[in-house]
Structure formats: structure tokens, C-alpha cells
């Protein structure tokens, strides 16, 4: 259960960060959103869940 809470919190922080930065500068917000950070986070969660 703790694992799911951590996943939700980390993912939420990234989404809120991108949306707050996008309010000030759409270009920088888009740049942050398109970084491989979100992809790497998804791959990390997948690897962590499947243990492979």
C-alpha cells in the first residue's frame, strides 16, 4: 500500500511542477514535460513492479 502512495505522490509532484512552471512560461513548461523524466519515471515504476 505504501508503494502506491509513494507512486501517486511522486507523479503528482511532477504534474503540479509542470503545470506551475507552464503558468509562467509555456515554453519552459513544455520543455520540462517533454524531457525523458516522465518516461524514465514510468520505466522505473514498471521495473519496480515487475522485478525484472
Residue frames relative to the residue before (quaternion, step in Angstrom):
aa qw qx qy qz dx dy dz
X 1.0000 0.0000 0.0000 0.0000 0.00 0.00 0.00
X 0.6369 0.5335 -0.3263 0.4508 3.58 0.99 -0.82
X 0.6061 0.5723 -0.3470 0.4299 3.58 1.05 -0.76
X 0.6773 0.4888 -0.2910 0.4665 3.59 0.92 -0.87
X 0.6323 0.5257 -0.3306 0.4632 3.56 1.03 -0.74
X 0.6482 0.5061 -0.3134 0.4749 3.59 0.98 -0.84
X 0.6423 0.5247 -0.3226 0.4562 3.59 0.95 -0.84
X 0.6680 0.4951 -0.2990 0.4682 3.55 0.92 -0.89
X 0.6702 0.5075 -0.3045 0.4479 3.59 0.90 -0.88
X 0.6731 0.4884 -0.3018 0.4662 3.60 0.86 -0.91
X 0.6664 0.4929 -0.3028 0.4704 3.57 0.91 -0.89
X 0.6499 0.5209 -0.3129 0.4564 3.58 0.98 -0.80
X 0.6328 0.5300 -0.3331 0.4557 3.58 0.98 -0.80
X 0.6578 0.4995 -0.3168 0.4663 3.59 0.93 -0.81
X 0.6563 0.5066 -0.3149 0.4620 3.60 0.93 -0.85
X 0.6668 0.4854 -0.3037 0.4770 3.59 0.91 -0.87
X 0.6232 0.5437 -0.3395 0.4482 3.60 0.97 -0.78
X 0.6773 0.4826 -0.2944 0.4709 3.57 0.86 -0.95
X 0.6798 0.4866 -0.3130 0.4507 3.60 0.88 -0.83
X 0.6558 0.4998 -0.3207 0.4662 3.61 0.99 -0.71
X 0.6508 0.4899 -0.3192 0.4843 3.58 0.98 -0.76
X 0.6384 0.5410 -0.3249 0.4407 3.60 1.04 -0.75
X 0.5843 0.5718 -0.3777 0.4347 3.59 1.12 -0.51
X 0.7118 0.4323 -0.2509 0.4935 3.57 1.03 -0.75
X 0.7924 -0.0542 0.0666 0.6040 3.57 0.97 -0.85
X 0.3676 -0.7585 0.5014 0.1951 3.54 -0.47 1.23
X 0.6228 0.5590 -0.3347 0.4331 3.55 1.07 -0.75
X 0.6952 0.4577 -0.2753 0.4810 3.59 0.84 -0.96
X 0.6253 0.5355 -0.3332 0.4595 3.59 1.04 -0.75
X 0.6583 0.4949 -0.2993 0.4818 3.57 1.00 -0.82
X 0.6307 0.5350 -0.3261 0.4579 3.55 1.06 -0.76
X 0.6619 0.4918 -0.3065 0.4754 3.58 0.94 -0.87
X 0.6663 0.5117 -0.3033 0.4497 3.58 0.95 -0.88
X 0.7219 0.4410 -0.2564 0.4677 3.58 1.04 -0.69
X 0.4525 0.6782 -0.4598 0.3520 3.58 1.24 -0.08
X 0.5835 -0.5954 0.4126 0.3670 3.57 -1.11 0.48
X 0.3693 0.7515 -0.4768 0.2673 3.59 1.26 0.08
X 0.6913 0.4648 -0.2873 0.4727 3.58 0.87 -0.92
X 0.6428 0.5114 -0.3225 0.4704 3.58 1.02 -0.73
X 0.6619 0.4993 -0.3079 0.4666 3.55 0.95 -0.85
X 0.6209 0.5327 -0.3366 0.4664 3.57 1.06 -0.72
X 0.6598 0.4967 -0.3084 0.4721 3.59 0.94 -0.84
X 0.6540 0.4983 -0.3145 0.4745 3.59 0.98 -0.79
X 0.6253 0.5335 -0.3350 0.4606 3.57 1.02 -0.75
X 0.6627 0.4930 -0.3116 0.4697 3.59 0.89 -0.91
X 0.6538 0.5157 -0.3149 0.4555 3.59 0.96 -0.84
X 0.6600 0.4944 -0.3006 0.4792 3.58 0.93 -0.88
X 0.6577 0.5189 -0.3032 0.4542 3.55 0.96 -0.86
X 0.6941 0.4825 -0.2791 0.4554 3.59 0.98 -0.82
X 0.7569 0.3883 -0.2128 0.4806 3.60 0.96 -0.81
X 0.2985 -0.7900 0.4824 0.2323 3.60 1.29 -0.28
X 0.5764 0.5585 -0.4090 0.4341 3.56 0.97 0.83
